[in-house]
Amino acid sequence: MLDLDGNLVEGDKRPSSDTPTHLEIYRNYPKIKSIVHTHSIFATAFAQALKEIECFGTTPADHFFGKVPVTRKLLKEEIVKDYEANTGKVILETLEEKMINPLQVPACLVANHGPFVFGNSPENAIQNAVVLEQVAKTNIETLKINPETKAIDRSLLDKHFLRKHGKNAYYGQRLP
C-alpha cells in the first residue's frame, strides 16, 4: 500500500507501473477509493478508435450518468517524459473539461490505450469495470444494427441513474 506521495507504507511488493496515473486521480478526487485499469477487448476498442461509449439504453444508464469519455491523445512530450503521470493528468483534464463527476460516470477511456475505471471501493471499481465492458460490447452490437443510433433521452437517463444513485434512490435492496 502507498500513501498519496507514492511512498510504500505497507507490504513488500513493487507498486504498479501505473501508480503515477492512479496517484494523480486519487489526489484530485478523494472520494475515489479504488481504480481498475484493464485492457478489456470492447472498451479498449473504443479507446483505440478514439470514440466515447455512448449511453444508448437503460442498462448503461443504471451505472453511467451519461457517456464514458475518451481523452485526447497524449503529446509526444507527455509520452517521453512522465508518461504515467501524464496519463493521469489527461484523465483529469478530460473529466474537468466535460464536467464529469467520476463517481457518476466512473470510467474514462485513455486514447489509444484503454479504460480506467473508478469506484468507492475495490469491489465497486471491479463491478464498474465489468459493466463497462458489457456496455461497450452492447454498443458495438447496437451500432452494427443501426449505425445512426442516438443517445438515450435525458429524462430516461435521469430516471434510471437517479433511482439507483443519490439521496433519493429507491431501486434495489438496502444494505444494513
Secondary structure, DSSP 4 states (H G I P E B T S, - for coil): -B-TTS-B-S-SSPPPTTHHHHHHHHHH-TT--EEEE---HHHHHHHHHT--B---SHHHHHH-SSPBPBPPPPPHHHHHSSHHHHHHHHHHHHHHHTT--TTTS-EEEETTTEEEEEESSHHHHHHHHHHHHHHHHHHHHHHHH-TT--PPPHHHHHHHHHTTSSTT--SSPPP-
